[in-house]
Amino acid sequence: MQQPSKYQTTLMLSVIFGVIGLILNLFPIPLFANVQLIFGNTALVIIAVLAGPWFALLTAMLCALGLFLSWGNWFIFVFLAIEAIVLGFARRKNIYILYASMLFWLLLAPVIFYCYTLVFTQLPISHLPFILLKQAINGLLYTAIAALILLVWPYLYQFDRFPYHPRRSFNSHLTYIFCLIITAALLISTLFLNYSHLQQQQQLLLNKLSDSLNYQYQTLEHSFEDHYKSLSTMALWLGLSAETTDAINIDINQLVEHNADYLTLKYQAITPLIMDTEPASLLQSKSNSHIPGVEAEKPPSFIQEKTRLDKLTLTIDVISQQDKQLLGHLLATFNLPQMFTTNIESANQSQPLVIITDAKGYIIYSSPSLTLPLLSPLKYRQSGEGYSTPFNMINLHDLSTNAPEYIYLTRSFDNGLRLMLLQPFEPLLMSAQQLYLYTFGFLWLAIALAMSLAGIISRIQTRPLVLISRCVTNKDTQNIKMEFTQHTPIEMISLYEQISLNQQELLAHQLALEEQVTIRTLELKQANDKLQQLATQDGLTQLSNRRHGEQLFIIAQEYCQRSQENLAVILLDLDHFKTVNDTYGHLAGDQCLRQVSVLLKQHFRRETDILARYGGEEFLIILSGYEQATLIAHLEHFREQIEQLSIHYGAAAPFKVTASIGGFNCAAKFGSALDKWLSIADENLYQAKKQGRNQVICTGCHPVS
């Protein structure tokens, strides 16, 4: 089965990590409000390190799909694509991935978020720092996690598409590991502490808001009860009084002047009895109803009061204490804004904002800072969808955004009124933003400090390694050992001592090896000389062999041509040599050849003279710089020496041989091919043998000196 290519393997790995990132991003971890931790993007960082920008882009799209399904925001595709490409190209430039991520979140991410917030969202610009801070911290966290995974699981580097990056120094690598571990530890610890702090802060705020709601509710409830008890006491007094209606109203008016909670307080004889308290808007439905036995016509003042939503009308029966007959009823109309102002805002200026509505949702009262129109329906929107917070959140002014304006609690009274307490969400968001800002600032400060300390520590820790490396190349190991300090780890000292010992042993082995090399070199030279001799010399006569003689002719011809000298090529052949072999044996013939060779060396002893065995009993002689007459005389003299030579071999009687010599002497420019010279010399040799042997025939060409 054919193995998949490296491209196919990397593509498969990118898809697998992308699917893992997609699944993890479907379940973000909520922290505060809309702040969520995502860990699926760790996959795109790992692929950016192993496979580069374009495979990381594929993984990023799969991871972004998970976030899109969770958040429903298309912008995440664009942002993760840019992040994957930037980190991938940073990896190609051999930049540590954590450093690359820091640069990305410092320089490029703020610009991207600002443009997106400004163009595509309705979020306030004041929210941008918080959004950027939370995303930057999350981005650095999943980058640090990815780097740690690659650090503790180096098996993944077998899929690295860029394995031939320049090697980093141990110092820089150790510094990076320190920074990586410190960054991950700081991020995790600060996020946990921030989460705990924000949870406590939210719970405290919720408790405070709940306590304020209960306090305000009880305050208003007690106010209603106090007024009811006061009016009930007044009705009891009226039941005992014998004064006229006008006299009673005069006394009542004096009471109203001293109590701002009342708009009107009147006594009316024989009028309908209202047994409950309710806003005037509720009374409108009853204004035209007829109660049997009671006059249907109402005083004009009562009709005006019941049509106003910011007034509350209360009717108390006035019963005679003598005959228990209904004498009339006491009509009280309250000034709700004044009553709420007295009981709510005057208590504490730091209390939450207040809204009070009637049963139909009309605003009876609101805190002035809310700038809501009274006597109008309360328009609002439930906001903060997807926010991780224990609060109910609401928008009163900008109903088009999900960004919450207020957190609130509400409680209803028995009479239909509803009390709502609100707290602006912005201060809580700013508090969280400030907390994250401090965290981020502290994180950068800690990372900078960690990098400085890591650099110093790594230099201290790698100093022994530098000394040990010097020990390998420096023979003065004693001075190097003196540079070790008391803080040098014992492993480094042991390594140094072992290397020193190995170095001494290596030096001894090196000297022995050099001696062996010298001996082997000499032996090799001798062997080469022997081979050279075997390749160029005739083994029997110790003269040059035929091939070497032909090579030497080329050198001699070129030299004589440059110096414009004559060159002579001579063939010498022993006469009747076959008879010598047949008569005295081949060994005697070999001895004859050896003695003739010795005689040749003695007679032709110039450095430029070339002697070679050309055949069985045939010799090649190449001479330079001879005049024709001198050459012939020299050859004749040599022929006579051969003729006088006695050959001795074993116990047999000595014997003699003669030689026929044919030569050709001419200017060297005659030709560079040996065959051209040999053809003439061989012809002259043939003539010498034809004319009776034991003679010299050497011809020349013109001009010959």
C-alpha positions as CSV (number, residue, x, y, z in Angstrom):
1,M,0.0,0.0,0.0
2,Q,1.4,3.4,-1.0
3,Q,2.3,5.6,1.9
4,P,0.7,9.1,1.9
5,S,2.9,12.0,1.0
6,K,4.1,14.6,3.5
7,Y,1.6,17.1,2.0
8,Q,-1.3,14.7,2.5
9,T,-0.1,13.9,6.1
10,T,0.1,17.6,7.0
11,L,-3.4,18.2,5.4
12,M,-4.9,15.4,7.4
13,L,-3.2,16.6,10.6
14,S,-4.6,20.2,10.0
15,V,-8.1,18.9,9.6
16,I,-7.9,16.7,12.7
17,F,-6.7,19.6,14.8
18,G,-9.3,21.8,13.3
19,V,-12.1,19.5,14.2
20,I,-10.7,19.2,17.8
21,G,-10.6,23.1,18.0
22,L,-14.1,23.3,16.6
23,I,-15.4,20.9,19.3
24,L,-13.6,22.8,22.1
25,N,-14.8,26.2,20.8
26,L,-18.4,24.9,21.0
27,F,-18.1,25.0,24.8
28,P,-16.4,28.3,25.9
29,I,-15.9,28.8,29.6
30,P,-17.8,31.8,30.9
31,L,-16.0,34.2,33.2
32,F,-17.8,37.5,33.6
33,A,-20.5,39.3,31.5
34,N,-19.6,38.3,27.9
35,V,-16.1,37.3,28.8
36,Q,-15.4,33.7,27.9
37,L,-12.3,31.5,27.8
38,I,-11.8,29.6,24.6
39,F,-9.2,26.8,24.2
40,G,-10.0,25.5,20.8
41,N,-7.7,28.0,19.1
42,T,-4.7,26.2,20.6
43,A,-5.1,23.9,17.6
44,L,-4.5,26.6,15.0
45,V,-1.3,27.8,16.9
46,I,0.1,24.2,16.9
47,I,-0.6,23.9,13.1
48,A,0.9,27.3,12.5
49,V,4.2,26.1,14.2
50,L,4.2,22.7,12.4
51,A,2.8,23.5,9.0
52,G,3.0,27.2,8.3
53,P,0.4,29.8,7.4
54,W,-1.8,28.1,4.8
55,F,-2.5,24.9,6.7
56,A,-3.0,27.0,9.8
57,L,-5.6,29.0,7.8
58,L,-7.5,25.8,7.2
59,T,-7.4,24.9,10.9
60,A,-8.4,28.4,11.8
61,M,-11.6,28.3,9.7
62,L,-12.7,25.1,11.4
63,C,-12.0,26.6,14.8
64,A,-13.9,29.8,13.8
65,L,-16.9,27.6,12.8
66,G,-17.2,26.4,16.4
67,L,-17.1,30.0,17.7
68,F,-19.6,31.1,15.1
69,L,-22.0,28.4,16.2
70,S,-21.5,29.6,19.8
71,W,-21.6,33.4,19.2
72,G,-23.1,33.9,15.8
73,N,-20.6,36.5,14.8
74,W,-19.0,36.3,11.3
75,F,-16.1,38.5,12.3
76,I,-14.4,35.6,14.1
77,F,-13.6,34.0,10.7
78,V,-11.7,37.1,9.6
79,F,-9.8,37.6,12.8
80,L,-8.7,34.0,13.2
81,A,-7.6,33.9,9.6
82,I,-5.4,36.9,10.1
83,E,-4.0,35.5,13.3
84,A,-3.2,32.1,11.7
85,I,-1.4,33.7,8.8
86,V,0.6,36.1,11.0
87,L,1.7,33.2,13.3
88,G,2.5,31.0,10.4
89,F,4.8,33.5,8.7
90,A,6.4,34.3,12.1
91,R,7.2,30.6,12.3
92,R,8.8,30.7,8.9
93,K,11.0,33.6,10.1
94,N,12.1,31.3,13.0
95,I,10.4,33.6,15.6
96,Y,9.3,31.9,18.9
97,I,5.5,31.5,18.7
98,L,4.8,33.2,22.1
99,Y,6.9,36.3,21.1
100,A,5.0,36.4,17.8
101,S,1.6,36.2,19.5
102,M,2.7,39.1,21.9
103,L,3.6,41.3,18.9
104,F,0.3,40.4,17.2
105,W,-1.8,41.4,20.2
106,L,0.2,44.5,20.8
107,L,0.4,45.9,17.3
108,L,-2.1,44.4,14.9
109,A,-5.1,43.2,17.0
110,P,-6.0,46.6,18.4
111,V,-6.3,48.1,14.9
112,I,-8.5,45.2,13.7
113,F,-10.8,45.4,16.7
114,Y,-11.0,49.2,16.4
115,C,-12.0,49.1,12.8
116,Y,-14.5,46.3,13.4
117,T,-16.1,48.0,16.4
118,L,-16.3,51.4,14.6
119,V,-17.8,50.1,11.3
120,F,-19.8,47.0,12.0
121,T,-21.1,47.3,15.6
122,Q,-23.0,49.8,17.7
123,L,-20.9,49.1,20.8
124,P,-19.6,52.2,22.6
125,I,-15.9,52.9,22.0
126,S,-15.5,52.8,25.7
127,H,-16.1,49.1,25.6
128,L,-13.2,48.5,23.2
129,P,-10.3,48.4,25.7
130,F,-12.2,45.8,27.7
131,I,-12.9,43.7,24.6
132,L,-9.3,43.9,23.5
133,L,-7.9,43.1,26.9
134,K,-10.0,40.0,27.4
135,Q,-9.2,38.7,23.9
136,A,-5.5,39.5,24.3
137,I,-5.3,37.6,27.6
138,N,-7.2,34.7,26.1
139,G,-5.0,34.7,23.0
140,L,-1.8,34.7,25.0
141,L,-3.2,31.9,27.1
142,Y,-4.0,29.5,24.3
143,T,-0.7,30.4,22.6
144,A,1.2,29.6,25.7
145,I,-0.8,26.3,26.1
146,A,0.1,25.4,22.5
147,A,3.7,26.1,23.0
148,L,3.8,24.0,26.2
149,I,2.1,21.1,24.4
150,L,4.8,21.3,21.7
151,L,7.5,21.5,24.4
152,V,6.4,18.5,26.4
153,W,5.2,16.4,23.4
154,P,8.1,16.7,20.8
155,Y,6.6,13.8,18.9
156,L,4.6,16.4,17.0
157,Y,7.7,17.8,15.4
158,Q,8.0,14.8,13.1
159,F,5.2,16.6,11.1
160,D,7.2,19.8,11.0
161,R,7.4,21.1,7.4
162,F,10.3,23.4,8.3
163,P,12.8,21.2,10.1
164,Y,15.9,23.0,8.8
165,H,15.6,26.3,10.6
166,P,18.9,27.8,12.0
167,R,19.7,26.3,15.4
168,R,19.0,28.6,18.3
169,S,21.5,29.1,21.2
170,F,20.9,27.2,24.4
171,N,20.8,30.6,26.2
172,S,17.9,31.9,24.0
173,H,16.0,28.6,24.2
174,L,16.3,28.5,28.0
175,T,15.1,32.1,28.2
176,Y,12.1,31.3,26.0
177,I,11.2,28.3,28.2
178,F,11.4,30.4,31.3
179,C,9.2,33.1,29.8
180,L,6.7,30.5,28.5
181,I,6.2,28.8,31.8
182,I,6.0,32.1,33.7
183,T,3.5,33.5,31.2
184,A,1.3,30.5,31.4
185,A,1.4,30.4,35.2
186,L,0.7,34.1,35.5
187,L,-2.2,34.0,33.0
188,I,-3.8,31.0,34.7
189,S,-3.4,32.4,38.2
190,T,-4.5,36.0,37.3
191,L,-7.5,34.7,35.4
192,F,-8.5,32.6,38.4
193,L,-8.0,35.4,40.9
194,N,-9.8,37.9,38.6
195,Y,-12.7,35.4,38.2
196,S,-12.9,34.9,42.0
197,H,-12.7,38.7,42.6
198,L,-15.4,39.5,40.0
199,Q,-17.7,36.8,41.3
200,Q,-17.4,38.1,44.9
201,Q,-17.9,41.7,43.6
202,Q,-21.0,40.7,41.7
203,Q,-22.4,38.8,44.7
204,L,-21.7,41.7,47.0
205,L,-23.5,44.1,44.5
206,L,-26.4,41.7,44.2
207,N,-26.7,41.4,48.0
208,K,-26.5,45.2,48.3
209,L,-29.1,45.7,45.6
210,S,-31.4,43.1,47.2
211,D,-31.0,44.7,50.6
212,S,-31.8,48.1,49.1
213,L,-34.8,46.7,47.5
214,N,-36.1,45.2,50.7
215,Y,-35.3,48.4,52.6
216,Q,-37.2,50.6,50.0
217,Y,-40.1,48.2,49.9
218,Q,-40.4,48.1,53.6
219,T,-40.0,51.9,53.8
220,L,-42.8,52.5,51.4
221,E,-45.0,49.7,52.9
222,H,-44.6,51.3,56.3
223,S,-45.4,54.7,54.9
224,F,-48.6,53.3,53.4
225,E,-49.5,51.6,56.7
226,D,-48.6,54.7,58.7
227,H,-50.9,56.9,56.6
228,Y,-53.6,54.3,56.7
229,K,-53.4,54.1,60.5
230,S,-53.3,57.9,60.7
231,L,-56.4,58.3,58.6
232,S,-58.1,55.4,60.5
233,T,-57.5,57.3,63.7
234,M,-58.8,60.5,62.2
235,A,-62.0,58.6,61.0
236,L,-62.5,57.3,64.5
237,W,-62.2,60.8,65.9
238,L,-64.7,62.0,63.3
239,G,-67.1,59.3,64.4
240,L,-67.0,60.8,67.9
241,S,-67.1,64.4,66.8
242,A,-70.4,66.3,66.5
243,E,-68.9,69.1,64.4
244,T,-70.4,70.0,61.0
245,T,-68.7,69.0,57.7
246,D,-67.4,72.4,57.0
247,A,-65.8,72.7,60.5
248,I,-64.3,69.3,60.1
249,N,-62.8,70.2,56.7
250,I,-61.3,73.4,58.2
251,D,-59.5,71.3,60.8
252,I,-58.4,68.8,58.1
253,N,-57.0,71.6,55.9
254,Q,-54.8,72.7,58.7
255,L,-53.4,69.2,58.9
256,V,-52.7,69.1,55.1
257,E,-50.7,72.3,55.3
258,H,-48.3,70.6,57.7
259,N,-47.9,67.3,55.7
260,A,-46.5,67.5,52.1
261,D,-47.5,63.9,51.4
262,Y,-51.2,65.0,51.0
263,L,-52.5,66.8,48.0
264,T,-56.0,66.8,49.4
265,L,-57.7,65.5,52.5
266,K,-61.5,66.0,52.8
267,Y,-64.4,64.7,54.7
268,Q,-67.6,63.9,52.7
269,A,-70.8,62.8,54.3
270,I,-72.6,59.7,52.9
271,T,-70.3,58.9,49.9
272,P,-69.3,55.6,48.4
273,L,-66.9,53.5,50.4
274,I,-63.6,52.4,48.8
275,M,-62.1,49.6,50.9
276,D,-58.7,49.4,49.2
277,T,-55.9,51.7,48.0
278,E,-55.2,51.8,44.3
279,P,-53.8,54.2,41.7
280,A,-56.2,56.6,40.1
281,S,-55.7,54.8,36.8
282,L,-57.4,51.8,38.4
283,L,-60.2,54.0,39.8
284,Q,-61.1,55.2,36.3
285,S,-62.7,51.9,35.5
286,K,-64.9,52.4,38.6
287,S,-65.8,56.1,38.2
288,N,-69.1,55.4,36.4
289,S,-70.3,52.5,38.5
290,H,-73.3,52.9,40.7
291,I,-73.4,51.6,44.3
292,P,-77.0,51.1,45.5
293,G,-78.1,53.5,48.2
294,V,-75.2,55.9,47.5
295,E,-75.3,59.1,45.6
296,A,-73.8,58.8,42.2
297,E,-72.6,62.4,41.9
298,K,-69.1,63.1,43.1
299,P,-67.5,66.4,44.2
300,P,-65.5,68.0,41.4
301,S,-62.3,67.9,43.4
302,F,-62.5,64.1,43.7
303,I,-63.1,63.6,39.9
304,Q,-60.0,65.6,39.0
305,E,-57.7,63.8,41.4
306,K,-58.6,60.3,40.3
307,T,-57.6,61.0,36.6
308,R,-54.0,61.7,37.5
309,L,-51.5,58.7,37.5
310,D,-49.1,60.3,40.0
311,K,-51.8,60.5,42.7
312,L,-53.1,57.9,45.1
313,T,-56.6,58.1,46.5
314,L,-57.5,56.5,49.8
315,T,-61.0,56.4,51.3
316,I,-61.7,55.6,55.0
317,D,-65.2,55.0,56.4
318,V,-66.4,57.4,59.1
319,I,-68.8,55.4,61.4
320,S,-70.7,56.9,64.3
321,Q,-69.5,55.4,67.6
322,Q,-73.0,55.8,69.1
323,D,-75.3,54.0,66.6
324,K,-72.7,52.5,64.3
325,Q,-74.2,54.2,61.3
326,L,-72.2,55.3,58.3
327,L,-71.7,59.1,58.6
328,G,-69.5,59.5,55.5
329,H,-66.0,58.8,54.5
330,L,-62.6,60.5,54.6
331,L,-61.0,61.2,51.2
332,A,-57.2,61.4,51.0
333,T,-55.2,62.0,47.9
334,F,-51.4,61.5,48.2
335,N,-48.6,63.3,46.3
336,L,-46.7,60.2,45.2
337,P,-43.5,61.9,43.9
338,Q,-43.3,63.9,47.1
339,M,-43.9,60.8,49.3
340,F,-41.3,58.7,47.4
341,T,-38.8,61.5,47.5
342,T,-39.3,61.8,51.2
343,N,-39.0,58.1,51.9
344,I,-36.4,57.1,49.2
345,E,-33.9,59.6,48.0
346,S,-33.6,61.7,51.2
347,A,-32.5,58.6,53.1
348,N,-29.2,58.1,51.3
349,Q,-27.8,59.7,48.1
350,S,-25.8,56.5,47.3
351,Q,-28.9,54.4,47.0
352,P,-29.7,52.7,43.7
353,L,-32.0,54.3,41.1
354,V,-35.7,53.8,41.6
355,I,-38.7,53.4,39.2
356,I,-42.2,52.9,40.5
357,T,-45.0,52.0,38.1
358,D,-48.6,51.2,38.5
359,A,-50.3,47.9,37.6
360,K,-50.5,48.9,33.9
361,G,-46.8,49.8,33.6
362,Y,-47.1,53.6,33.7
363,I,-44.3,55.4,35.3
364,I,-45.5,57.1,38.6
365,Y,-42.0,57.9,39.8
366,S,-38.4,57.6,38.6
367,S,-35.1,58.9,39.8
368,P,-34.3,62.3,38.2
369,S,-31.0,61.0,36.7
370,L,-32.9,58.5,34.6
371,T,-34.7,61.4,32.8
372,L,-37.8,59.2,32.1
373,P,-41.1,61.0,31.4
374,L,-43.6,60.5,34.1
375,L,-47.2,59.3,33.5
376,S,-46.0,57.4,30.4
377,P,-45.6,53.7,29.8
378,L,-42.2,52.3,30.8
379,K,-40.3,51.3,27.7
380,Y,-37.4,48.9,28.2
381,R,-35.6,45.9,26.7
382,Q,-34.2,42.9,28.5
383,S,-30.5,42.9,27.5
384,G,-27.3,41.1,28.3
385,E,-28.3,37.9,26.4
386,G,-25.4,35.5,26.7
387,Y,-23.8,37.4,29.6
388,S,-22.4,35.3,32.4
389,T,-23.8,37.2,35.4
390,P,-26.3,36.7,38.2
391,F,-28.1,39.9,37.4
392,N,-31.2,40.8,35.5
393,M,-30.1,43.4,33.0
394,I,-32.2,46.0,31.2
395,N,-31.9,48.9,28.7
396,L,-34.0,52.0,29.1
397,H,-32.5,54.4,26.6
398,D,-30.8,52.4,23.8
399,L,-33.3,49.7,23.0
400,S,-31.4,48.5,19.9
401,T,-28.3,46.9,21.5
402,N,-27.8,43.9,23.7
403,A,-25.1,45.7,25.7
404,P,-26.8,46.2,29.1
405,E,-27.3,49.7,30.6
406,Y,-28.6,48.7,34.1
407,I,-28.9,45.7,36.4
408,Y,-32.1,45.6,38.3
409,L,-34.4,43.9,40.9
410,T,-38.1,44.4,41.2
411,R,-40.9,43.8,43.7
412,S,-44.7,44.5,43.6
413,F,-46.9,45.9,46.3
414,D,-50.3,44.4,47.2
415,N,-52.0,47.6,45.8
416,G,-50.6,46.9,42.3
417,L,-47.6,49.3,42.4
418,R,-44.2,47.9,41.3
419,L,-40.9,49.0,42.7
420,M,-37.8,48.6,40.5
421,L,-34.3,49.3,41.7
422,L,-31.5,49.8,39.2
423,Q,-27.8,50.1,39.2
424,P,-25.8,51.2,36.1
425,F,-23.9,48.3,34.5
426,E,-21.1,50.6,33.2
427,P,-19.3,51.0,36.6
428,L,-19.2,47.3,37.0
429,L,-17.9,46.9,33.5
430,M,-15.3,49.6,34.1
431,S,-14.2,47.9,37.3
432,A,-13.7,44.6,35.5
433,Q,-11.9,46.5,32.7
434,Q,-9.7,48.2,35.2
435,L,-9.0,44.9,36.8
436,Y,-8.1,43.3,33.5
437,L,-6.0,46.3,32.6
438,Y,-4.0,46.0,35.8
439,T,-3.7,42.3,35.1
440,F,-2.5,42.9,31.6
441,G,-0.1,45.6,32.7
442,F,1.2,43.4,35.5
443,L,1.5,40.5,33.1
444,W,3.6,42.5,30.6
445,L,5.8,43.8,33.5
446,A,6.2,40.3,34.8
447,I,7.1,38.9,31.4
448,A,9.6,41.7,30.8
449,L,11.1,41.0,34.3
450,A,11.0,37.3,33.6
451,M,12.8,37.7,30.3
452,S,15.5,39.8,31.9
453,L,15.9,37.4,34.9
454,A,15.7,34.4,32.6
455,G,18.4,35.8,30.4
456,I,20.7,36.4,33.4
457,I,20.0,33.0,34.8
458,S,20.4,31.2,31.5
459,R,23.8,33.0,31.0
460,I,24.9,31.9,34.4
461,Q,23.7,28.3,33.9
462,T,25.2,28.1,30.4
463,R,28.5,29.6,31.5
464,P,29.9,26.2,32.5
465,L,28.9,24.8,29.1
466,V,30.8,27.6,27.4
467,L,33.9,26.8,29.6
468,I,33.5,23.1,28.8
469,S,33.4,23.9,25.0
470,R,36.6,26.0,25.5
471,C,38.1,22.9,27.2
472,V,37.6,20.9,24.1
473,T,39.6,23.4,22.0
474,N,42.0,24.8,24.6
475,K,44.8,22.8,26.1
476,D,45.1,25.0,29.1
477,T,42.4,23.2,31.0
478,Q,43.7,24.1,34.4
479,N,43.0,27.8,34.0
480,I,39.5,27.0,32.7
481,K,38.8,24.9,35.8
482,M,39.7,27.9,38.0
483,E,36.8,29.9,36.3
484,F,34.2,27.5,37.8
485,T,32.4,29.0,40.8
486,Q,30.8,27.4,43.8
487,H,27.4,27.7,42.1
488,T,28.5,25.5,39.2
489,P,26.4,22.3,39.3
490,I,28.2,19.2,40.2
491,E,27.0,17.6,36.9
492,M,28.9,20.3,35.0
493,I,32.0,19.7,37.1
494,S,31.7,15.9,36.4
495,L,31.2,16.6,32.7
496,Y,34.3,18.8,32.6
497,E,36.4,16.2,34.4
498,Q,35.2,13.5,32.1
499,I,35.9,15.6,29.0
500,S,39.3,16.5,30.3
501,L,40.1,12.8,30.9
502,N,38.7,11.9,27.5
503,Q,40.7,14.8,25.9
504,Q,44.0,13.4,27.4
505,E,43.2,9.9,26.2
506,L,42.2,11.3,22.8
507,L,45.5,13.2,22.7
508,A,47.4,10.0,23.4
509,H,45.4,8.2,20.8
510,Q,46.0,11.1,18.4
511,L,49.8,10.9,18.9
512,A,49.7,7.1,18.4
513,L,47.6,7.5,15.4
514,E,49.9,10.2,13.9
515,E,52.8,7.8,14.4
516,Q,50.8,5.0,12.7
517,V,49.9,7.4,9.9
518,T,53.5,8.4,9.4
519,I,54.6,4.7,9.2
520,R,51.7,3.8,7.0
521,T,52.5,6.9,4.8
522,L,56.1,5.8,4.4
523,E,55.0,2.2,3.6
524,L,52.5,3.5,1.2
525,K,55.1,5.7,-0.5
526,Q,57.4,2.7,-0.8
527,A,54.6,0.6,-2.2
528,N,53.7,3.4,-4.6
529,D,57.3,3.7,-5.7
530,K,57.3,-0.1,-6.1
531,L,54.2,0.0,-8.2
532,Q,55.5,3.0,-10.2
533,Q,58.6,1.0,-10.8
534,L,56.7,-2.1,-11.8
535,A,54.5,0.0,-14.0
536,T,57.3,1.8,-15.8
537,Q,60.4,-0.6,-15.6
538,D,61.1,-3.9,-17.2
539,G,61.5,-6.5,-14.5
540,L,64.3,-8.3,-16.1
541,T,66.6,-5.5,-17.4
542,Q,65.5,-2.8,-14.9
543,L,65.2,-0.5,-17.9
544,S,62.1,1.4,-18.8
545,N,59.4,-0.8,-20.4
546,R,58.0,-0.1,-23.9
547,R,55.0,2.0,-22.7
548,H,57.1,4.2,-20.4
549,G,59.7,4.6,-23.2
550,E,57.0,5.8,-25.6
551,Q,55.8,8.3,-22.9
552,L,59.3,9.6,-22.3
553,F,59.7,10.1,-26.1
554,I,56.9,12.7,-26.0
555,I,58.6,14.6,-23.2
556,A,62.0,14.5,-25.0
557,Q,60.5,15.5,-28.4
558,E,58.7,18.6,-26.9
559,Y,61.8,19.6,-25.0
560,C,64.1,19.3,-28.0
561,Q,61.6,21.2,-30.2
562,R,61.5,24.1,-27.8
563,S,65.3,24.2,-27.5
564,Q,65.7,23.5,-31.3
565,E,68.0,20.5,-30.8
566,N,68.4,17.2,-32.7
567,L,66.6,14.1,-31.5
568,A,67.8,10.6,-32.2
569,V,65.7,7.4,-32.1
570,I,67.8,4.2,-32.1
571,L,66.8,0.5,-32.2
572,L,69.3,-2.1,-31.0
573,D,68.8,-5.8,-31.6
574,L,71.0,-8.7,-30.4
575,D,72.1,-10.9,-33.3
576,H,71.1,-14.6,-33.4
577,F,69.5,-14.3,-29.9
578,K,67.3,-17.3,-30.5
579,T,70.4,-19.4,-31.1
580,V,71.6,-18.3,-27.6
581,N,68.4,-19.4,-26.0
582,D,68.4,-22.7,-27.9
583,T,72.1,-23.4,-27.1
584,Y,72.5,-22.1,-23.6
585,G,68.9,-22.0,-22.4
586,H,66.5,-19.2,-21.6
587,L,68.0,-18.4,-18.3
588,A,71.4,-17.8,-20.0
589,G,69.5,-15.6,-22.5
590,D,68.0,-13.6,-19.6
591,Q,71.5,-13.2,-18.1
592,C,72.7,-12.0,-21.5
593,L,69.9,-9.4,-21.5
594,R,70.8,-8.2,-18.0
595,Q,74.5,-7.7,-18.8
596,V,73.7,-5.8,-22.0
597,S,71.3,-3.6,-20.0
598,V,74.1,-2.9,-17.5
599,L,76.4,-2.0,-20.3
600,L,73.7,0.3,-21.8
601,K,73.4,2.2,-18.5
602,Q,77.2,2.6,-18.3
603,H,77.5,3.9,-21.8
604,F,74.5,6.1,-22.1
605,R,74.5,7.8,-18.7
606,R,73.3,11.4,-19.4
607,E,70.1,12.4,-17.5
608,T,68.4,13.1,-20.9
609,D,69.3,9.6,-22.3
610,I,66.3,7.3,-22.5
611,L,66.8,3.5,-22.4
612,A,64.0,1.0,-22.8
613,R,63.5,-2.6,-23.5
614,Y,61.3,-2.5,-26.6
615,G,60.9,-6.2,-27.4
616,G,62.4,-9.6,-26.5
617,E,66.0,-8.8,-27.4
618,E,65.3,-5.4,-28.9
619,F,66.2,-2.1,-27.1
620,L,65.0,1.5,-27.7
621,I,67.5,4.3,-27.2
622,I,66.4,8.0,-27.4
623,L,69.2,10.6,-27.4
624,S,69.1,14.4,-27.7
625,G,71.6,17.1,-28.8
626,Y,74.0,14.8,-30.9
627,E,75.6,15.8,-34.1
628,Q,75.4,13.1,-36.8
629,A,79.1,12.1,-36.8
630,T,79.4,12.2,-33.0
631,L,76.3,10.0,-32.7
632,I,77.6,7.4,-35.2
633,A,80.9,7.2,-33.4
634,H,79.2,6.9,-30.0
635,L,77.1,4.0,-31.3
636,E,80.0,2.3,-33.0
637,H,81.9,2.4,-29.7
638,F,79.0,0.8,-27.9
639,R,78.7,-1.9,-30.5
640,E,82.3,-2.7,-30.0
641,Q,81.8,-3.0,-26.2
642,I,79.0,-5.5,-26.8
643,E,81.1,-7.4,-29.1
644,Q,83.8,-7.7,-26.5
645,L,81.4,-8.6,-23.7
646,S,81.7,-12.1,-22.3
647,I,78.4,-13.6,-20.9
648,H,78.9,-15.9,-17.9
649,Y,76.1,-18.1,-16.6
650,G,76.5,-21.1,-14.3
651,A,79.2,-23.6,-15.0
652,A,78.9,-23.3,-18.8
653,A,81.7,-21.7,-20.8
654,P,81.2,-18.0,-21.4
655,F,79.8,-16.9,-24.7
656,K,79.6,-13.6,-26.7
657,V,76.9,-11.8,-28.7
658,T,76.9,-9.0,-31.2
659,A,74.3,-6.3,-31.9
660,S,72.9,-4.6,-35.0
661,I,72.0,-0.9,-34.6
662,G,69.7,1.2,-36.7
663,G,69.0,4.8,-35.9
664,F,67.6,8.1,-37.2
665,N,68.9,11.5,-36.1
666,C,66.9,14.7,-37.1
667,A,65.6,18.0,-35.8
668,A,62.9,17.4,-33.2
669,K,60.3,19.3,-35.3
670,F,60.4,16.4,-37.8
671,G,57.4,14.9,-36.0
672,S,55.7,14.3,-32.6
673,A,54.6,10.7,-33.4
674,L,57.1,8.0,-32.4
675,D,56.0,5.7,-35.2
676,K,57.3,8.2,-37.8
677,W,60.7,8.1,-36.2
678,L,60.7,4.3,-35.6
679,S,59.8,3.5,-39.2
680,I,63.1,5.1,-40.4
681,A,65.1,3.6,-37.5
682,D,63.6,0.2,-38.1
683,E,64.4,0.4,-41.8
684,N,68.1,1.2,-41.0
685,L,68.1,-1.7,-38.5
686,Y,66.8,-4.0,-41.3
687,Q,69.6,-2.7,-43.6
688,A,72.2,-3.4,-40.9
689,K,71.1,-7.0,-40.5
690,K,70.8,-7.4,-44.2
691,Q,74.4,-6.2,-44.7
692,G,75.8,-8.8,-42.3
693,R,74.8,-7.8,-38.8
694,N,77.1,-6.4,-36.1
695,Q,77.1,-2.9,-37.6
696,V,75.6,0.5,-37.2
697,I,73.5,2.3,-39.8
698,C,72.2,5.7,-38.6
699,T,70.8,8.2,-41.1
700,G,69.8,11.8,-40.6
701,C,67.7,14.5,-42.3
702,H,68.5,18.1,-43.3
703,P,69.4,20.3,-41.7
704,V,71.4,18.2,-39.4
705,S,74.5,19.7,-37.7
